[in-house]
Amino acid sequence: MEDSKGTIRKNNRLISNLLKGKPQQYLVVGIIFLLIPIINLWTGMISFSNMTLLNNVVIFAIAALGFNILLGYAGQVSLGHAAFMGMGAYLSAYLTMQLELPFLLSLLLSGLVPMVIGLLLGLVALRLASLYLAIATLGLGVTFQNIFIEWTALTGGHAGLRRIPYPEILGFEIRQREHFLILSIVILVGLAIFSYNFLHSKTGRALIAMRDSEHAAQAMGISLFKYKLYAFALSAFYVGIAGSLYAHLYRYVEPSAWGVELSLNLLAMVVIGGLASIGGSIVGAAFIQLLPRVMQDLPLVGGITNINFILTGVALIVVIIFFPTGLIRRFDFLWNKLKAKVGKLNSKEGGTP
């Protein structure tokens, strides 16, 4: 009996140590979610459309994660980030279709090129602040959307680009939605772990200090412009990666997908999920992507035109009123209560003779 109790205590300590750090938690959660596509390959319980929806959640979680670095951690508002996602999508399609570059190289370039362009644009835009920055980035987004329409040699204009190649890694062609979901989850987990380490580095702490008080940050010797530029560039990199994955998932891209509506959706994902939270970016993306699918099956609201935008607006209002710090903070509260109960249970078991 004592041996069994000792084994239980050891297992509890092992689990608590395993989940102590955030990167470990991201890794464990990622492995758990990897089971969904793996099991579905054998059972087929989840339909093709729902598997596509899950892919959407992960792709937009990557984009929201990048946007959260800019908004949540650096405190800078952008209403033109859809342009960087479109840039990544078109670039990846062009590189794989016309230049026949490998998918992984195209994926990397689809993040690096928007990052470089984000640096160049940030040199001008980030000299502005608050509402002026939001208006400037909104103008940049509209400008790039028109470039996507007019630059037909690269983008195909209004017709867009069709039959984008399937991703291919080490000779394995990723055709099934389940395989694509595995790839997307691996990329998301990797970027989440990188984000955590980056935000807990000297640069990340400087971003947080700048967000909390620019005057105090300047007094400590932090260059506001330099660190704003870092955040803007890294954010553009993440969004470009998401755009590349989007292009290869649907194998079709066209200009109307990269408008102001997408930028506002990214903003809603971050605010609803939780500002300055890696997990909040994922929760917010899942909320925005899954809510319309759930609501469209209801008899009263399913037939309403533009129900997606209505629900997003209502959700923003509700979250700001009742959960001003985002949905993820509620989950964190429940998780901390659970850990406290497990800790008390372990201490009681440890104290019994």
C-alpha positions as CSV (number, residue, x, y, z in Angstrom):
1,M,0.0,0.0,0.0
2,E,2.8,2.4,0.9
3,D,4.7,1.4,-2.3
4,S,1.6,2.3,-4.4
5,K,1.3,5.7,-2.6
6,G,5.0,6.3,-3.1
7,T,4.6,5.5,-6.8
8,I,1.6,7.9,-7.1
9,R,3.6,10.7,-5.4
10,K,6.5,10.1,-7.7
11,N,4.3,10.2,-10.8
12,N,2.6,13.4,-9.6
13,R,6.0,15.1,-9.0
14,L,7.1,13.9,-12.5
15,I,4.1,15.4,-14.1
16,S,4.3,18.7,-12.2
17,N,8.0,19.0,-13.1
18,L,7.3,18.2,-16.7
19,L,4.7,21.0,-16.9
20,K,6.5,23.5,-14.8
21,G,8.0,25.5,-17.6
22,K,5.9,27.1,-20.4
23,P,8.0,25.7,-23.3
24,Q,7.4,22.2,-21.8
25,Q,3.7,22.9,-21.6
26,Y,3.6,24.1,-25.2
27,L,5.4,20.9,-26.2
28,V,3.0,18.6,-24.3
29,V,-0.1,20.4,-25.5
30,G,1.2,20.2,-29.1
31,I,1.8,16.4,-28.8
32,I,-1.7,16.0,-27.5
33,F,-3.2,17.9,-30.4
34,L,-1.0,15.9,-32.8
35,L,-3.1,12.9,-31.8
36,I,-6.2,14.4,-33.5
37,P,-4.9,14.1,-37.1
38,I,-3.1,10.9,-36.4
39,I,-6.2,9.2,-35.0
40,N,-8.3,10.6,-37.7
41,L,-6.1,9.0,-40.4
42,W,-7.2,5.7,-39.0
43,T,-10.8,6.4,-38.0
44,G,-12.0,9.2,-40.4
45,M,-14.3,10.6,-37.7
46,I,-13.6,14.2,-38.5
47,S,-14.9,15.3,-41.9
48,F,-12.7,17.0,-44.6
49,S,-14.3,20.4,-44.0
50,N,-13.8,20.2,-40.3
51,M,-10.2,19.1,-40.7
52,T,-9.8,22.1,-43.0
53,L,-11.3,24.3,-40.2
54,L,-8.7,22.9,-37.7
55,N,-5.9,23.7,-40.1
56,N,-7.3,27.3,-40.3
57,V,-7.3,27.6,-36.6
58,V,-3.6,26.7,-36.4
59,I,-2.6,28.9,-39.4
60,F,-4.3,31.9,-37.9
61,A,-2.9,31.1,-34.5
62,I,0.5,31.6,-36.0
63,A,-0.6,34.9,-37.5
64,A,-2.2,36.0,-34.2
65,L,0.9,35.1,-32.3
66,G,3.0,37.4,-34.5
67,F,0.5,40.1,-34.2
68,N,0.4,39.8,-30.4
69,I,4.2,40.4,-30.3
70,L,3.5,43.8,-31.9
71,L,0.3,44.7,-30.1
72,G,0.4,42.9,-26.8
73,Y,4.1,43.1,-26.0
74,A,5.3,46.2,-27.9
75,G,2.0,48.1,-27.5
76,Q,1.9,49.1,-31.3
77,V,-1.3,49.0,-33.3
78,S,-1.3,47.9,-36.9
79,L,-4.3,47.7,-39.2
80,G,-2.3,46.5,-42.2
81,H,-0.9,43.1,-41.2
82,A,-3.1,41.3,-43.7
83,A,-0.8,42.7,-46.3
84,F,2.2,40.7,-44.9
85,M,0.1,37.5,-44.8
86,G,-0.9,38.1,-48.4
87,M,2.7,38.8,-49.3
88,G,3.8,35.5,-47.7
89,A,1.0,33.6,-49.6
90,Y,1.8,35.1,-53.0
91,L,5.6,34.7,-52.6
92,S,5.4,31.1,-51.5
93,A,3.1,30.3,-54.4
94,Y,5.4,32.1,-56.9
95,L,8.6,30.4,-55.6
96,T,7.1,26.9,-55.7
97,M,5.2,27.3,-59.0
98,Q,7.5,29.4,-61.1
99,L,11.0,28.9,-59.6
100,E,10.2,25.4,-58.4
101,L,12.0,25.9,-55.1
102,P,11.6,23.4,-52.3
103,F,8.6,24.0,-50.0
104,L,10.7,24.5,-46.8
105,L,12.9,27.1,-48.5
106,S,9.9,28.9,-49.9
107,L,8.3,28.8,-46.4
108,L,11.4,30.4,-44.9
109,L,11.6,33.1,-47.6
110,S,7.9,33.8,-47.2
111,G,8.7,34.9,-43.7
112,L,12.0,36.6,-44.3
113,V,10.9,38.8,-47.2
114,P,7.9,40.3,-45.4
115,M,10.2,40.8,-42.4
116,V,12.7,42.8,-44.5
117,I,9.8,44.8,-46.1
118,G,8.4,45.3,-42.6
119,L,11.7,46.7,-41.5
120,L,11.8,49.1,-44.4
121,L,8.2,50.3,-43.9
122,G,8.7,50.4,-40.2
123,L,11.5,52.9,-40.6
124,V,8.8,55.4,-41.7
125,A,5.6,54.2,-40.1
126,L,7.0,53.6,-36.6
127,R,8.0,57.2,-36.2
128,L,4.3,57.8,-35.7
129,A,2.3,56.8,-32.6
130,S,-1.1,55.5,-31.5
131,L,-3.9,56.5,-33.9
132,Y,-1.5,57.9,-36.4
133,L,0.4,54.6,-36.6
134,A,-2.9,52.7,-37.0
135,I,-4.0,55.0,-39.9
136,A,-0.6,54.7,-41.6
137,T,-0.6,50.9,-41.4
138,L,-4.2,50.9,-42.6
139,G,-3.1,52.9,-45.7
140,L,-0.2,50.5,-46.2
141,G,-2.5,47.5,-46.1
142,V,-4.9,49.0,-48.7
143,T,-1.9,49.9,-50.9
144,F,-0.5,46.4,-50.9
145,Q,-4.0,44.9,-51.6
146,N,-4.1,47.1,-54.7
147,I,-0.6,46.0,-55.7
148,F,-1.8,42.4,-55.4
149,I,-4.6,43.3,-57.9
150,E,-2.4,45.2,-60.4
151,W,0.8,43.1,-60.4
152,T,-0.7,40.4,-62.5
153,A,2.6,38.8,-63.5
154,L,3.2,37.8,-59.9
155,T,-0.3,37.5,-58.4
156,G,-2.6,36.8,-61.3
157,G,-4.7,39.9,-60.5
158,H,-8.3,39.3,-59.6
159,A,-8.2,35.7,-60.9
160,G,-5.5,34.9,-58.4
161,L,-3.1,31.9,-58.5
162,R,-4.5,28.4,-58.8
163,R,-3.1,24.9,-58.4
164,I,-0.4,25.9,-56.0
165,P,1.8,22.8,-55.5
166,Y,1.3,20.6,-52.4
167,P,4.0,20.9,-49.8
168,E,6.7,18.4,-50.2
169,I,9.2,17.5,-47.5
170,L,12.0,14.9,-48.1
171,G,10.1,13.5,-51.0
172,F,6.8,13.1,-49.1
173,E,4.0,15.1,-50.7
174,I,1.5,16.5,-48.1
175,R,-1.9,16.1,-49.8
176,Q,-4.2,15.0,-46.9
177,R,-5.6,17.6,-44.5
178,E,-4.4,15.4,-41.5
179,H,-0.8,15.5,-42.7
180,F,-1.0,19.3,-43.2
181,L,-2.4,19.7,-39.7
182,I,0.6,17.8,-38.3
183,L,3.0,20.1,-40.2
184,S,1.1,23.2,-39.0
185,I,1.0,22.1,-35.4
186,V,4.8,21.4,-35.4
187,I,5.5,24.9,-36.8
188,L,3.1,26.5,-34.3
189,V,4.7,24.8,-31.3
190,G,8.2,25.7,-32.6
191,L,7.2,29.4,-33.0
192,A,5.5,29.4,-29.6
193,I,8.6,28.2,-27.9
194,F,10.8,30.6,-29.8
195,S,8.4,33.5,-28.9
196,Y,8.6,32.5,-25.2
197,N,12.4,32.5,-25.2
198,F,12.5,35.8,-27.2
199,L,10.1,37.6,-24.9
200,H,12.0,36.5,-21.8
201,S,15.3,37.7,-23.3
202,K,16.7,41.2,-22.9
203,T,14.9,42.3,-26.1
204,G,11.6,41.0,-24.9
205,R,11.9,42.7,-21.5
206,A,12.7,45.9,-23.3
207,L,9.6,45.6,-25.4
208,I,7.4,45.1,-22.3
209,A,9.1,48.0,-20.5
210,M,8.4,50.2,-23.6
211,R,4.8,49.1,-23.7
212,D,4.2,49.9,-20.0
213,S,5.8,53.3,-20.1
214,E,7.8,54.8,-23.0
215,H,9.1,57.6,-20.8
216,A,10.4,55.1,-18.2
217,A,11.9,52.9,-20.9
218,Q,13.8,55.9,-22.4
219,A,15.1,56.9,-18.9
220,M,16.6,53.4,-18.7
221,G,18.4,53.8,-22.0
222,I,16.0,51.8,-24.2
223,S,15.9,52.9,-27.8
224,L,12.1,53.0,-28.5
225,F,12.5,53.2,-32.3
226,K,14.9,50.2,-32.4
227,Y,12.8,47.9,-30.3
228,K,9.6,48.9,-32.1
229,L,11.3,48.0,-35.4
230,Y,12.3,44.6,-33.9
231,A,8.7,43.9,-32.9
232,F,7.3,45.0,-36.3
233,A,9.8,42.9,-38.3
234,L,9.3,39.7,-36.2
235,S,5.6,40.1,-36.3
236,A,5.7,40.4,-40.1
237,F,7.8,37.2,-40.2
238,Y,5.2,35.2,-38.3
239,V,2.4,36.5,-40.4
240,G,4.3,35.8,-43.6
241,I,4.8,32.1,-42.5
242,A,1.0,31.9,-41.9
243,G,0.3,33.2,-45.4
244,S,2.6,30.6,-46.9
245,L,0.8,27.8,-45.1
246,Y,-2.6,29.3,-46.1
247,A,-1.6,29.3,-49.8
248,H,-0.5,25.7,-49.8
249,L,-3.5,24.5,-47.8
250,Y,-6.1,25.9,-50.2
251,R,-3.8,25.9,-53.3
252,Y,-5.4,29.2,-54.3
253,V,-4.9,32.8,-53.4
254,E,-6.6,36.0,-54.6
255,P,-6.5,39.6,-53.5
256,S,-9.8,40.0,-51.7
257,A,-8.6,37.7,-48.9
258,W,-6.0,40.2,-47.7
259,G,-8.1,43.2,-46.9
260,V,-8.9,45.3,-43.9
261,E,-11.3,42.6,-42.6
262,L,-8.5,40.2,-42.1
263,S,-6.4,42.8,-40.2
264,L,-9.4,43.5,-37.9
265,N,-9.8,39.7,-37.4
266,L,-6.2,39.5,-36.3
267,L,-6.9,42.3,-33.9
268,A,-10.0,40.6,-32.5
269,M,-8.1,37.3,-32.1
270,V,-5.5,39.0,-29.9
271,V,-7.9,41.0,-27.8
272,I,-10.4,38.2,-27.3
273,G,-7.7,35.6,-26.6
274,G,-5.6,37.8,-24.4
275,L,-3.0,40.6,-25.0
276,A,0.6,39.7,-24.2
277,S,-0.2,36.0,-24.0
278,I,1.1,33.3,-26.3
279,G,-1.7,31.0,-25.3
280,G,-4.1,33.8,-25.8
281,S,-3.2,34.1,-29.4
282,I,-4.1,30.5,-30.0
283,V,-7.3,30.7,-28.0
284,G,-8.4,33.9,-29.8
285,A,-7.7,32.3,-33.2
286,A,-9.7,29.2,-32.3
287,F,-12.6,31.4,-31.0
288,I,-12.8,33.5,-34.2
289,Q,-12.5,30.6,-36.5
290,L,-14.8,28.2,-34.7
291,L,-17.6,30.5,-33.5
292,P,-19.1,31.2,-37.0
293,R,-19.1,27.5,-37.8
294,V,-20.9,26.7,-34.5
295,M,-23.4,29.6,-35.0
296,Q,-24.3,29.0,-38.6
297,D,-26.0,25.7,-37.7
298,L,-28.4,27.5,-35.3
299,P,-31.8,28.1,-36.9
300,L,-32.2,31.8,-35.8
301,V,-28.9,33.2,-36.9
302,G,-27.6,30.7,-39.5
303,G,-29.1,32.6,-42.4
304,I,-28.0,36.1,-41.5
305,T,-25.7,37.7,-44.1
306,N,-22.2,38.6,-42.8
307,I,-22.9,36.8,-39.6
308,N,-19.1,36.4,-39.1
309,F,-18.5,40.1,-38.8
310,I,-21.5,40.6,-36.5
311,L,-20.4,37.8,-34.2
312,T,-16.8,39.1,-34.1
313,G,-18.1,42.6,-33.1
314,V,-20.4,41.2,-30.4
315,A,-17.6,38.9,-29.1
316,L,-15.2,41.9,-28.8
317,I,-17.7,43.9,-26.8
318,V,-18.6,41.0,-24.5
319,V,-14.9,40.1,-23.8
320,I,-13.9,43.8,-23.2
321,I,-16.7,44.2,-20.7
322,F,-16.6,40.8,-18.8
323,F,-13.0,39.5,-19.6
324,P,-10.9,42.6,-20.2
325,T,-7.7,40.6,-19.9
326,G,-8.8,38.0,-22.4
327,L,-10.2,34.5,-22.3
328,I,-6.8,32.9,-21.6
329,R,-6.6,34.6,-18.2
330,R,-9.7,32.7,-17.2
331,F,-8.1,29.5,-18.2
332,D,-5.0,30.4,-16.3
333,F,-7.0,31.1,-13.2
334,L,-8.7,27.7,-13.4
335,W,-5.3,26.0,-14.2
336,N,-3.6,27.6,-11.2
337,K,-6.5,26.5,-8.9
338,L,-6.1,22.9,-10.2
339,K,-2.3,23.0,-9.6
340,A,-2.9,24.3,-6.1
341,K,-5.2,21.4,-5.3
342,V,-2.7,18.9,-6.7
343,G,0.0,20.5,-4.6
344,K,-2.1,20.3,-1.4
345,L,-2.9,16.6,-2.2
346,N,0.8,15.8,-2.7
347,S,1.7,17.5,0.6
348,K,-1.0,15.6,2.5
349,E,0.1,12.3,1.0
350,G,3.7,13.2,1.8
351,G,2.8,13.9,5.4
352,T,1.0,10.6,6.1
353,P,3.0,8.0,7.9
